[in-house]
Structure formats: structure tokens, C-alpha cells
């Protein structure tokens, strides 16, 4: 019932208005793209393409351009561009420590409050510096509890995403949180030092125990994929990580997992670093709100939003994108909004309307593309790219996207082709989706907005189809 009401609420925003095109348009697939589709055994009807000139007059090309498609992570294009204009390029998030009692002689006689502000990039280095500031403000010992204030976001109740039905501990599945610490990632390093197997975890959270079952092998060439397996087992008082497999002398293995819930991870990370700094917290961990009478002891600011969107787009970080989406909602929330997801959807639709756009196919659920519900058409995405091209923050936005054959998720694609370094392209991948969206140059140095999204039950190898779209734009510009 609640899911149906949510979808009805989303649909209520879809007012059928369009932005008229001001360029001549065609509808075709280049011959090399058709050949690539045939080689991948993918139907042309699975592919949607929009190519629009930006820096000079030319012919646009729209193929299946008004079909509602799942954009996968190219949805981050809309979220990050909207954030630049709705929050501002210098927007920052805050994370605070408060006390509800006096500090005397290095002792906080009361509770220590850890208040989150939705920072997408509160990593271990930043947390360490924040705790150093707490020490610098005279605190060494806390007699009360560690209280986590996670009330900044009004969290939506969204269905869990598990595209392949696999490991729920994968870092890319981490959900957003007001007090997101280090993307809730645990780094597990296994080493064979002279026949002795050492397993370490970072941060060294006390509630994560390691069961080391790895067998040491004699000296050998270190494999690219070491035979080390990780199996987390949740227990009533924490998590046991069973590590088994084989590892040759002098070799190591590294992996990242999400093992704990948000409050357990945040509290565990604070306690681990605080102990390393020589501090102690005598009380328990619990959740609560900072009292109005509490005193601010230490505060940390995130990097500017322009740096955050670079991380999101270059490396397609789902958790950070979802944090950003909810941050838009938190800023523009009204009493009528059920949660910050609904508030973000409303704010983004209003923003698009002010620019003369109402995308009838656009459906946003969490803003990251890690969703089966999110939808857009390539024509709508191309209009958004055209608007971004004219934005006062165009340079910041374009530079956040991966460079073809150079960095981010495009670093291994289109190498040794004329497209090296010629495009800023966001990628998207789900089990049945392959997508690209961004800005690309042709051989004359003119810019185009390019969107190509393929929805097909078996899109394996079809990234080559999308690369052919970019190569055709480069080699065969249709400018006037």
C-alpha cells in the first residue's frame, strides 16, 4: 500500500510539458553502431540515442529518444547538476561534537554527542582530525555515553536494491545516513609475512572479530586475484569475519566490505580512533538528539560541493549520490513532504520548470541510478545537458565527469582511439543496462551533448556499442 502511494505521489509530479527543439533533427543509427549491435546480438530497439550540437549549429540525431528507459548511474548527471544550482558550488556539510556537561581537568562529566549533518565524505582522516580538535579543546575522558544524533535526514523507506542477489556486504550497496562515516567501509588486509598470516581491519572496530583460517603457502608468484575469501557472520554482540583460503609467502590481499549498520560503525570508528589518541569513553553507545543547552566542542566541514560531485561522477559513487539527493531534500523540505526523497524530487522538478523543462518520463527514486524504478528518456537527458552547458557552473560540472580513456569509469575505454581525452562522459551499468551521458568533442573541436542508453536483457559486451556512438560523433560531425 505504501509503495503504491509513493509511486502515485511520484507520478503526480509528471506534468506533460515539453521544451521545443530549436535545431533540425534526424533519426538514424550510424552503420558502425548497427554493426556493433549485431556483433553483440542486441536489437536496435534496445538502444536510445540523442546527439545534440552545443558549440555551433548542426543536425541533432534522436533515435528511440522518447522511450522511457532505466538510465542506471547516468541519473547522477541530473542529481549533481541540480545540486550545483540548488545548493551552490561552495556548499558544505557540518559534523559536530557536543557536550551536555562541564569539562574540567581533561574530563567531560557528561555525555558526548556526535551530530551528523549528512556529509558524504566524512572519511577516517577527517574524523581523526575532528577528534584531535576535541582533544585540543581539553577532553581526554568522557564519563557519560557516546550519543549519536542521526536526525538530520528525514529518511525515506525505499526498497532494498540487490541487482544480482549476491553479497549484501558490497560497499556500493551502502545506504545513506545523516551520520555517514567513511562510507561505512571496512578495509580487510591479509598478508603472508614469512609463513605467518596476518589479517588486519581498518578501522579497528572492537565489535568486529577476525577468525583467521587462511593457509600459508611457500614462496610463489603473487596472483592478481589471491585465493582469500571473506565470510561475515552477524552475532548478537557484533560480527565475526571468517577469513579463509590460501596465500603465498610475500603476498597480500585487500578487500572492502560493509559489515555493520550505520550507528555501530560510527560509534565503533569514534571509539577506535579516540582510544588511539589516548582517550576513553566510559558510558555506552546510544542514539539521541543534541540538547539545546549542549556546548559545541569541535566542528568539521566537508569539502566544497564541487569536490563532492567530482567523486560522485568520476567514480560513480552511489552512496555519496544518495547523500547528495537527500541533502537537496533536507534543504527544501516542507511540512507537506513525507521524507527528504520526496522533497528532493519536488525541488528538482520545480528547478527544471523554472528552466522551461518538465520531463514527463523522469522518475527519481534515490538520485543515484542504483534503482529499478528510476526512469528518463534520452531526449530529456540531452535537454538537461544543453541547459548545463549554459549554466554559470558549466566548467565545474563538466570537469566532474570522467575523461574518455583517461580517468574515472572511462579510464579503460576508447584507449588508442581519436576519442582519448575528447569527452567528459558519465557511465551507467546495471544487469540489463549500459549507458553513457555527457559532453564530447568532434574532430573539428566542436562540442556535442551525447546520450546513449541501452536497456536489454542481455547487454553483455554492449559497452562497445556506446563507444561507437562517441566515435561516430567524433569522426562524422554534422555541423553547419
C-alpha positions in Angstrom: 0.0 0.0 0.0 2.8 2.4 1.0 4.8 1.6 -2.1 1.7 2.2 -4.3 1.1 5.6 -2.7 4.8 6.5 -3.2 4.6 5.7 -6.9 1.3 7.6 -7.2 3.0 10.6 -5.5 5.9 10.5 -7.9 3.6 10.2 -10.9 1.7 13.3 -9.7 4.7 15.4 -10.5 4.9 14.3 -14.1 3.1 17.2 -15.8 3.1 16.8 -19.6 5.0 19.9 -20.8 8.0 19.9 -23.2 10.7 22.2 -24.3 10.6 22.7 -28.1 13.8 21.9 -30.0 15.4 24.7 -32.0 17.6 22.6 -34.2 16.9 20.3 -37.2 16.8 16.6 -36.2 17.2 13.2 -37.8 16.6 9.7 -36.7 19.1 7.0 -37.6 21.9 4.7 -36.3 25.4 5.1 -37.8 26.5 2.0 -39.7 29.3 1.1 -37.3 26.8 1.3 -34.4 24.5 -1.0 -36.2 27.4 -3.4 -36.9 28.3 -3.3 -33.2 24.7 -4.0 -32.1 24.7 -7.0 -34.5 28.0 -8.3 -33.1 26.6 -8.0 -29.6 23.4 -9.7 -30.6 21.4 -6.8 -29.3 18.2 -5.4 -31.0 18.4 -1.8 -32.3 15.1 -1.2 -30.4 17.0 -1.7 -27.2 19.1 1.4 -27.9 18.1 5.0 -27.4 20.4 7.8 -28.7 20.4 11.6 -28.5 23.2 13.7 -30.1 22.8 17.5 -30.0 25.3 20.2 -31.1 26.4 22.6 -28.4 29.1 25.0 -29.6 27.9 25.6 -33.2 24.8 24.9 -35.4 24.4 21.4 -36.6 22.0 18.5 -37.0 20.7 16.6 -34.0 20.1 12.9 -34.1 17.4 11.3 -32.0 16.8 7.5 -32.1 14.1 6.0 -29.8 14.6 9.3 -28.0 11.2 9.4 -26.2 11.2 5.9 -24.8 11.2 5.6 -21.0 14.4 3.9 -20.1 16.4 3.0 -17.0 19.5 5.3 -17.0 21.5 3.4 -14.4 24.2 5.7 -13.0 23.8 8.4 -15.6 21.0 9.5 -13.3 23.8 11.1 -11.3 24.1 13.7 -14.1 20.7 15.1 -13.0 21.4 14.9 -9.3 24.8 16.5 -9.4 23.9 19.3 -11.8 20.7 20.1 -9.8 22.8 20.2 -6.6 25.3 22.7 -8.1 22.5 25.1 -8.7 20.2 24.3 -5.8 22.8 24.1 -3.1 25.6 26.1 -4.7 29.2 25.1 -5.7 30.6 26.1 -2.3 28.0 24.3 -0.2 29.5 22.4 2.8 28.2 19.9 5.3 29.0 20.1 9.1 29.8 17.4 11.6 29.9 18.3 15.3 30.8 17.1 18.8 28.8 18.5 21.7 28.9 18.0 25.5 26.0 18.3 28.0 28.3 18.6 31.0 31.3 20.6 32.2 34.9 19.8 31.1 37.4 20.0 34.0 40.9 18.7 34.1 40.5 16.8 30.8 37.3 15.1 32.0 33.9 15.6 30.4 31.5 15.0 33.2 28.5 14.1 31.0 27.6 12.7 27.6 29.5 13.3 24.3 27.2 13.9 21.3 28.3 13.1 17.8 25.9 15.0 15.4 25.9 14.3 11.7 24.9 16.8 9.0 24.8 14.4 6.1 28.5 14.8 5.0 29.1 12.4 2.1 32.8 12.5 2.6 33.4 12.2 6.3 36.4 9.8 5.9 38.8 8.4 8.6 41.3 11.2 8.1 38.6 13.9 8.7 37.3 12.0 11.7 40.8 11.7 13.2 41.3 15.5 12.8 37.9 16.2 14.3 38.8 14.0 17.3 42.2 15.7 17.6 40.3 19.0 17.8 38.2 17.5 20.6 41.5 16.7 22.5 42.7 20.2 21.8 39.6 21.6 23.5 40.6 19.8 26.7 38.7 16.5 26.5 40.5 13.2 27.3 38.0 11.2 29.3 34.2 11.1 28.9 32.3 9.8 32.0 28.9 9.5 30.2 27.7 8.0 27.0 28.6 8.4 23.3 25.3 9.6 21.8 24.8 9.6 18.0 22.5 12.3 16.6 21.3 10.9 13.2 18.3 13.2 12.8 19.4 15.5 10.0 17.8 13.5 7.2 14.1 12.5 7.1 14.8 9.1 5.7 12.6 7.5 3.0 11.5 3.9 3.2 12.8 2.6 -0.1 13.1 -1.0 -1.3 16.5 -2.6 -0.9 18.4 -2.8 -4.1 20.1 -6.2 -4.8 20.6 -6.4 -8.6 22.3 -9.7 -8.7 21.0 -11.3 -5.5 24.6 -11.5 -4.2 26.6 -10.3 -1.3 24.7 -7.7 0.7 28.0 -6.5 2.2 29.2 -4.9 -1.0 30.3 -1.3 -0.4 28.3 0.1 -3.4 25.1 -1.0 -1.6 25.6 1.2 1.4 22.6 3.3 2.1 22.7 7.0 3.0 22.7 8.2 6.6 22.8 11.6 8.4 26.0 10.3 10.2 27.8 8.5 7.4 31.3 7.7 8.4 33.9 6.6 5.9 31.2 5.3 3.5 30.7 2.6 6.2 33.6 0.7 4.6 35.9 -1.8 6.4 39.2 -2.5 4.7 40.5 -6.0 5.2 44.1 -6.7 4.5 45.5 -10.2 4.6 49.3 -10.7 4.4 51.7 -13.7 4.4 54.8 -12.5 6.2 57.4 -15.3 6.2 54.7 -18.0 6.6 52.7 -16.1 9.2 49.3 -15.0 8.1 48.2 -11.6 9.4 44.7 -10.2 9.0 44.1 -6.6 9.9 40.9 -4.4 9.6 40.7 -0.6 9.3 39.2 1.0 11.2 39.9 -1.4 14.1 36.4 -1.6 15.4 36.1 -3.6 18.6 32.8 -5.3 17.7 34.4 -6.9 14.5 36.3 -10.1 15.4 38.5 -11.9 12.9 38.6 -15.7 12.6 41.8 -16.3 10.6 41.7 -19.6 8.7 44.0 -18.7 5.8 46.6 -21.3 5.0 50.2 -20.1 4.2 51.9 -21.3 1.0 55.6 -21.3 0.2 57.1 -18.5 -1.9 55.4 -18.2 -5.2 54.4 -15.6 -7.7 51.7 -13.3 -6.2 48.4 -13.8 -8.2 46.3 -10.9 -9.4 43.4 -12.4 -7.5 44.6 -14.1 -4.3 42.6 -17.1 -3.0 41.3 -15.3 0.1 37.6 -15.5 0.9 35.7 -13.3 3.4 32.6 -14.5 5.1 31.0 -12.2 7.7 28.7 -13.8 10.3 26.5 -11.5 12.3 26.2 -12.3 16.0 24.2 -10.8 18.9 27.1 -8.7 20.1 28.9 -7.9 16.9 30.2 -9.5 13.7 32.8 -12.3 13.2 34.7 -12.1 9.9 35.8 -15.6 8.8 38.8 -15.3 6.5 40.0 -18.4 4.7 41.7 -19.5 1.6 45.4 -19.7 0.6 48.1 -17.0 0.3 51.7 -17.4 -0.8 54.7 -16.0 1.1 55.2 -12.3 0.5 51.8 -11.8 -1.0 48.8 -9.8 0.2 45.1 -9.4 -0.4 42.9 -6.4 0.1 39.1 -6.0 0.1 36.4 -3.6 1.3 33.2 -4.7 3.0 30.2 -3.1 4.7 29.9 -5.2 7.9 27.9 -3.1 10.4 24.9 -0.9 10.5 25.4 2.9 10.5 25.3 3.6 14.3 27.5 0.6 15.1 30.1 1.7 12.5 30.1 5.3 13.5 30.4 4.6 17.2 33.0 1.9 16.7 35.1 4.2 14.5 35.0 7.0 17.1 35.9 4.7 19.9 38.8 3.2 17.9 40.4 6.5 16.9 39.7 8.0 20.4 41.5 5.1 22.1 44.5 5.5 19.7 44.6 9.2 20.8 44.7 8.1 24.4 41.1 9.0 25.2 38.3 7.0 26.9 34.5 6.9 26.9 33.2 5.2 30.0 29.5 5.0 29.0 27.6 3.1 26.4 26.7 3.9 22.8 23.2 5.1 22.1 21.1 7.3 19.8 19.5 10.6 20.7 19.3 14.3 19.9 21.6 17.0 21.0 20.0 19.1 23.8 19.5 22.8 23.1 21.7 23.6 26.1 24.7 21.4 24.9 28.0 23.1 24.3 29.8 22.8 20.9 33.3 21.3 21.4 34.5 20.6 17.9 33.3 21.0 14.3 34.4 19.7 10.9 33.4 21.0 7.5 33.2 18.9 4.4 35.0 19.8 1.1 33.0 22.1 -1.2 30.2 20.6 -3.2 32.3 20.9 -6.4 34.8 18.4 -5.0 32.0 16.1 -3.8 30.3 15.9 -7.3 33.7 15.1 -8.8 34.0 12.0 -6.6 30.4 11.1 -7.4 30.7 11.3 -11.1 34.3 10.2 -11.7 33.9 7.1 -9.7 30.1 6.6 -9.8 29.8 6.6 -6.1 26.2 5.5 -5.3 26.2 6.2 -1.6 27.6 9.8 -2.0 25.0 10.4 -4.7 22.2 9.3 -2.4 23.6 11.5 0.4 23.6 14.5 -2.1 20.0 13.7 -3.2 18.7 13.7 0.4 20.7 16.9 1.2 18.7 18.7 -1.5 15.6 17.3 0.1 16.7 18.4 3.6 17.3 22.0 2.4 14.0 22.3 0.6 11.8 20.1 2.9 8.3 21.4 3.7 5.8 20.1 6.2 4.0 18.5 3.2 6.9 16.3 2.3 6.8 12.8 3.7 10.6 12.5 3.6 13.7 14.0 2.1 13.4 11.9 -1.1 10.0 13.4 -1.9 11.3 16.8 -1.0 14.3 16.4 -3.4 12.0 15.2 -6.2 9.8 18.2 -5.7 12.7 20.7 -5.6 14.3 19.3 -8.7 11.0 19.4 -10.6 10.5 23.0 -9.6 14.0 23.8 -10.6 13.5 22.2 -14.1 10.2 24.0 -14.5 12.0 27.3 -13.9 14.3 26.5 -16.7 11.4 25.7 -19.0 11.6 22.0 -18.7 9.2 19.4 -17.4 10.4 15.9 -18.2 7.4 13.6 -18.5 9.5 10.5 -18.4 11.7 11.4 -15.5 11.3 9.4 -12.3 13.8 9.8 -9.5 13.8 7.5 -6.5 17.2 7.9 -4.8 19.1 10.0 -7.4 22.0 7.6 -7.9 20.6 5.3 -10.6 21.0 2.3 -8.3 17.3 1.6 -8.8 14.8 -0.3 -10.8 12.3 2.5 -10.5 14.3 5.4 -11.9 13.5 6.4 -15.5 14.2 9.1 -18.1 14.2 9.5 -21.9 17.4 10.3 -23.8 15.7 13.4 -25.2 15.1 14.7 -21.7 18.6 13.9 -20.6 20.0 15.7 -23.6 17.9 18.8 -22.8 19.3 18.8 -19.3 22.9 18.6 -20.7 22.1 21.5 -23.0 21.0 23.5 -20.0 24.1 22.5 -18.0 26.3 23.7 -20.9 24.9 27.2 -20.4 25.0 27.1 -16.6 27.3 29.6 -14.8 28.7 26.4 -13.2 29.2 24.6 -16.5 33.0 24.3 -16.1 32.7 22.8 -12.6 30.0 20.4 -13.7 31.8 19.2 -16.9 35.1 18.7 -15.1 33.4 16.4 -12.7 32.7 13.8 -15.4 35.1 11.1 -16.4 37.6 11.8 -19.2 37.5 9.3 -22.0 40.4 6.9 -21.9 42.0 8.8 -19.0 40.2 8.6 -15.6 37.2 7.5 -13.6 34.9 4.9 -15.0 36.0 5.8 -18.6 39.8 5.3 -18.0 39.9 1.9 -19.8 37.5 2.7 -22.6 38.4 4.2 -26.1 42.1 3.9 -25.5 44.2 4.3 -28.6 41.4 5.9 -30.5 40.8 9.5 -31.5 38.5 9.9 -28.6 41.3 9.8 -26.0 40.6 12.8 -23.7 38.0 14.2 -26.1 34.9 13.5 -24.0 33.6 14.1 -20.4 31.3 11.1 -20.2 29.3 9.6 -17.3 28.7 5.9 -17.5 26.0 3.7 -16.1 25.8 -0.1 -15.6 23.2 -2.4 -14.2 22.5 -6.1 -15.1 20.3 -5.1 -18.0 21.6 -1.5 -18.6 24.5 0.1 -20.3 24.5 3.9 -20.6 26.6 7.0 -21.3 25.8 10.6 -21.0 27.9 13.8 -21.2 29.8 16.1 -23.5 32.0 15.1 -26.4 34.2 16.9 -29.0 34.3 16.1 -32.7 37.4 16.2 -34.9 36.8 19.9 -35.6 36.9 20.8 -31.8 33.1 21.4 -31.6 31.1 20.1 -28.6 28.1 17.8 -28.6 25.7 16.6 -25.9 25.7 12.8 -26.3 23.3 10.3 -24.6 23.1 6.6 -25.4 21.2 4.2 -23.2 20.8 0.5 -23.8 18.1 -1.5 -22.0 18.3 -5.1 -22.9 18.0 -8.5 -21.0 21.5 -9.4 -22.3 23.6 -6.3 -22.8 27.0 -8.1 -22.2 29.7 -6.6 -24.3 27.4 -3.8 -25.4 29.6 -1.0 -24.0 31.3 -1.3 -27.4 28.1 -0.1 -29.0 28.0 3.1 -26.9 31.7 3.7 -27.6 30.9 3.5 -31.3 28.3 6.3 -30.8 31.0 8.5 -29.4 33.4 7.6 -32.2 30.8 8.4 -34.9 30.2 11.9 -33.3 33.9 12.5 -33.4 34.6 11.3 -36.9 31.4 12.4 -38.7 30.4 15.8 -37.3 27.2 17.2 -38.9 27.7 20.8 -38.2 26.6 23.8 -40.3 
